Amino acid sequence: MTTSVHPIVIALGSNMGDRRAMLERACERMEVLAILVRRRSRLYETRPWGITDQPGFLNAAVLVKTSHPPESLLDALLKIESELGRRRLARWGPRPIDLDLLLYGGLCLDTPRLTLPHPGIAQRDFVLAPLLDLEVAPHPAVAPGGWRALLDAIPDAERTILRNEPWPIVL
């Protein structure tokens, strides 16, 4: 059963320091900036993507509610990354926090600053598995056959997920 026809979904990742604490801090900062976390995926321990000679990642995704339009939401996410120590030194390099806007409802957008849906969704198991956890409807431009079909199509050699565990919302 899907919970949202028009979800706003943000992916989170960290591979430096206390990774779980960093994901928690990012969620806390989102709430302060009027990005309300409504549901969390499981936490996924993964091998690094891109640059493979670095520590493993902890990845997840959150379903959020916000009145921020897409570019304003992107600015808020970049602000949180900066506040939590992210420095963009190398693409796919080590980072204390990474926040990616995956989906903004059914919107399709391609600007120099922002592409929606996120262009890497279909190739990354550590993004697809959390989308399944969140039970969001597949975006027709990316996954007309569903998120599961995309996840199943990823070759074994390109899979990065090592393990997963629950990540409940603490009230």
C-alpha positions as CSV (number, residue, x, y, z in Angstrom):
1,M,0.0,0.0,0.0
2,T,1.4,3.4,-0.9
3,T,1.0,6.2,1.6
4,S,1.5,9.2,-0.6
5,V,0.7,9.9,-4.2
6,H,2.7,13.2,-4.1
7,P,5.5,12.7,-1.6
8,I,8.5,14.9,-0.8
9,V,11.4,12.6,0.0
10,I,14.9,13.5,1.1
11,A,17.8,11.0,1.2
12,L,20.4,11.2,4.0
13,G,23.8,9.7,4.1
14,S,26.9,10.0,6.3
15,N,30.3,8.2,6.4
16,M,32.3,10.3,8.9
17,G,32.2,10.3,12.7
18,D,29.1,9.1,14.5
19,R,27.0,8.5,11.4
20,R,23.7,7.7,13.1
21,A,24.0,10.8,15.3
22,M,24.7,12.9,12.2
23,L,21.5,11.7,10.5
24,E,19.6,12.4,13.7
25,R,21.0,16.0,13.8
26,A,20.1,16.5,10.2
27,C,16.5,15.5,11.0
28,E,16.4,17.9,14.0
29,R,17.7,20.7,11.8
30,M,15.1,20.0,9.2
31,E,12.3,20.4,11.8
32,V,13.8,23.8,12.8
33,L,13.6,24.9,9.2
34,A,9.9,23.9,8.8
35,I,10.7,20.6,7.0
36,L,8.6,18.2,9.1
37,V,9.8,14.6,9.1
38,R,6.7,12.4,8.8
39,R,8.2,8.9,8.2
40,R,11.7,7.4,8.2
41,S,13.0,4.5,6.2
42,R,15.2,1.8,7.7
43,L,18.9,2.7,8.1
44,Y,21.1,1.1,5.5
45,E,24.8,0.3,6.0
46,T,26.4,0.5,2.5
47,R,29.7,0.4,0.7
48,P,30.7,3.7,-0.7
49,W,29.5,4.8,-4.1
50,G,31.8,6.5,-6.6
51,I,35.0,6.8,-4.7
52,T,35.3,3.4,-3.1
53,D,38.4,4.0,-1.0
54,Q,36.6,5.6,1.9
55,P,34.6,4.5,4.9
56,G,31.2,2.9,4.4
57,F,28.0,5.0,4.6
58,L,24.9,5.0,6.7
59,N,21.9,5.9,4.4
60,A,18.2,6.4,4.9
61,A,15.4,8.5,3.5
62,V,12.6,10.5,5.1
63,L,9.2,11.5,3.9
64,V,8.6,15.2,4.8
65,K,6.0,17.8,4.8
66,T,7.0,21.4,4.0
67,S,5.7,24.6,2.4
68,H,9.1,25.3,1.0
69,P,9.1,25.4,-2.8
70,P,11.7,23.1,-4.4
71,E,14.6,25.5,-4.8
72,S,14.0,27.0,-1.3
73,L,14.0,23.4,0.1
74,L,17.3,22.7,-1.7
75,D,18.7,25.9,-0.1
76,A,17.6,24.7,3.3
77,L,19.2,21.3,2.8
78,L,22.5,22.9,1.7
79,K,22.3,25.1,4.8
80,I,21.9,22.1,7.0
81,E,24.8,20.3,5.3
82,S,27.1,23.4,5.8
83,E,26.0,23.8,9.5
84,L,26.9,20.1,10.1
85,G,30.4,20.4,8.6
86,R,29.9,19.4,5.0
87,R,32.6,20.7,2.7
88,R,32.3,19.9,-1.0
89,L,35.9,18.8,-1.7
90,A,35.4,15.8,-4.0
91,R,32.4,14.4,-5.8
92,W,31.3,11.3,-4.0
93,G,34.0,11.8,-1.4
94,P,33.8,11.4,2.4
95,R,31.2,13.6,4.1
96,P,29.7,14.0,7.5
97,I,26.3,14.5,6.0
98,D,24.7,14.4,2.5
99,L,21.1,15.5,1.9
100,D,19.5,14.9,-1.5
101,L,16.1,16.0,-2.5
102,L,14.8,12.8,-4.3
103,L,11.2,13.6,-5.0
104,Y,9.0,16.7,-4.8
105,G,5.6,15.4,-5.4
106,G,5.0,14.5,-9.1
107,L,7.2,17.4,-10.2
108,C,9.7,17.0,-13.0
109,L,12.3,19.8,-13.0
110,D,15.6,20.2,-14.8
111,T,17.4,23.4,-14.0
112,P,21.2,24.2,-13.5
113,R,20.6,23.9,-9.7
114,L,18.1,21.2,-9.3
115,T,16.9,18.1,-11.2
116,L,13.7,16.3,-10.0
117,P,13.2,13.5,-9.6
118,H,16.9,13.1,-8.5
119,P,18.7,11.7,-11.5
120,G,20.5,8.9,-9.6
121,I,17.5,7.2,-8.1
122,A,17.3,4.3,-10.6
123,Q,20.9,3.2,-10.3
124,R,21.3,3.2,-6.5
125,D,20.0,0.4,-4.3
126,F,20.6,2.5,-1.2
127,V,18.0,5.0,-2.5
128,L,15.5,2.5,-3.9
129,A,15.3,0.3,-0.8
130,P,14.4,3.3,1.5
131,L,11.7,4.4,-1.1
132,L,10.2,1.0,-0.7
133,D,10.3,1.3,3.1
134,L,8.5,4.6,3.0
135,E,5.8,3.1,0.7
136,V,5.8,6.1,-1.6
137,A,4.1,5.8,-4.9
138,P,6.5,5.3,-7.8
139,H,7.2,8.4,-9.8
140,P,5.9,7.7,-13.4
141,A,8.9,9.5,-15.0
142,V,11.4,7.3,-13.2
143,A,9.7,4.1,-12.2
144,P,6.6,3.3,-14.3
145,G,7.0,-0.4,-13.3
146,G,7.6,0.5,-9.6
147,W,10.5,1.0,-7.3
148,R,10.8,-2.8,-6.7
149,A,11.4,-3.4,-10.5
150,L,14.2,-0.9,-10.5
151,L,15.8,-2.4,-7.4
152,D,15.6,-5.9,-8.8
153,A,17.2,-4.7,-12.1
154,I,20.4,-3.5,-10.4
155,P,23.2,-6.0,-11.1
156,D,24.7,-7.8,-8.1
157,A,28.1,-6.2,-8.8
158,E,26.6,-2.8,-8.4
159,R,24.7,-3.4,-5.1
160,T,26.1,-1.6,-2.1
161,I,23.7,-2.5,0.8
162,L,25.4,-4.6,3.5
163,R,22.7,-4.6,6.2
164,N,19.8,-2.6,7.5
165,E,18.0,-1.9,10.8
166,P,14.9,0.0,12.0
167,W,15.2,3.8,12.5
168,P,12.2,4.8,14.5
169,I,11.1,8.3,15.1
170,V,11.7,9.2,18.7
171,L,8.9,11.4,20.1
